[in-house]
């Protein structure tokens, strides 16, 4: 792909770099066979995703449901990007793991107690950068 392409596939390094540049994303879990989606604030820490939460559906479905997906993105008037991470979420319970997580600059955004740290270990990270512009001529696409 050339730099002029409207969609550019990002490397894993580029994807992690972009993830570390934002702090809000969407966590997708499966609960009772149905998808659930939760906006979360997060940080990256050594190529993992870290977030805090309280007891409830988000925590239960993330750590008990097996696989999770996560997406973060950003854009300007000219371009945008999206990174998707797929992996497993782990509730941190060992003191060393919790102390390590507390070193990350991760604070709740809303005034609620979020005592649980969850770390998502990525099995797959994919990213795309998009250049905005008019739709290409359809006739040339089918010629």
N, C-alpha and C positions, 0 to 999 in steps of 0.2 A: 504494500500500500504506500502511496506517496503522501506527502504532507498536504496535497491539495484535495485528497479524498474527504468527503463529508463525514465519514465514520472511520476512526482510527482505533485499532485494537491496542490497548496499553499493555506493557509488560507488568509482571507481578510487582517489581520494584516501583514502577510509576503508580500502580494502583495503591500500594501501601502508602506512598508519599501523599497522594491525594486524600486518602482516608485520614491521615494524620493532620490534614489541614482544615478539617471541619469537625464539628462536635455534635451534630444532630443527624440521626439516620432512622431507618425503619427496620425493626426486628420482626421476622416472620416465623411463626411456630405453627404446629399442627396440634389441635386439641379436639379429641372426639371425632377425628377424621375431617375436621373443618379447619381451614386456615385462619389464623389470628394474626393481626398486624399491630405493632406497638411503636409509637415514636419514642426514641430513647436518646438521651445525651450519653456520649461515650468518649473514650480515649483509646488510642492504640498504645500498646506496650509490648515491645519486642515481638512484633508481628502477630499479636493477638489483639482481640477486641475486648475491652473491659467496660462494664456498666454496673450501676448500682440499682437496686430495686427493693421494694417491700414484699411481704408475703402476698400472694394472690395469683391470678391467672397467668400473668407474664412469667413470673418465677417458675411456677409449676410446669407450664407448658414448655418453657425453654429447656429446663434441665431434665424433665421426665419424658419429653416427647421425642428424643432422639436427635434428628437433624434439625438445624435452624438455618435460615437464610437471613441475610442482612444487606441492606442497600443504603448507600449514601450518594449524594450528588450535589452539584453546584452549577451555576451558569452565570454568564454575562450576557449582554445583548448580542454578542457575536458567536459565542460558543458555549458548550456545556460538557459535563462529564458525568459518568455514572460508574460506580464500583459495586460489584455484588460479591459477597462472601458467603460461602456455604461451609458449614462445619457443625461442631458439637459444642453445646454450652455446658459449663461446669460450675456448680456452686462452690465457691471457695470456703473451705472449712478449717484447713490447717492454719495454725497461727502464722507460720512463715509466709504462706501464700497471702493471707489477709494483710500482714505487715507490708509485703511487697506491693499489693494493690493500693494500700493507703499512701504509698509514695507517689502514685500517679496523680496528676492534677485533675481529679474527677470529683466535682461537687454536684449535689442535686440542684436542679434548676427551680424546682418548686418547693415550697416550705412544708415538706413532708419528710418523715423519717424513712430512710432507705438503708437499712442496716446490712443488706446482703450484697456481696460482690459476686458478679458472674463474669467468667472469662470464656470467650468463644475462641476455640482453637480451629483455625481455618483448615479445611481439606482442599478448598478451591477458592481462588480469588481471580476475578476477571474484571476488566475495566474497558471502557470505551470513551473516547473523546468525540464530540459531535461539533461540526461547523454548521451553523445555521445559515439558511439561504433559501432561495426559491426551489421548488420542485424541479427536477430535471425534466427535459422534454420527454414525454411518455412515448412518442413515436420512435425516437431514437433508441429507446430501451427495448422495443419489440422488433426492431429491424433486423 
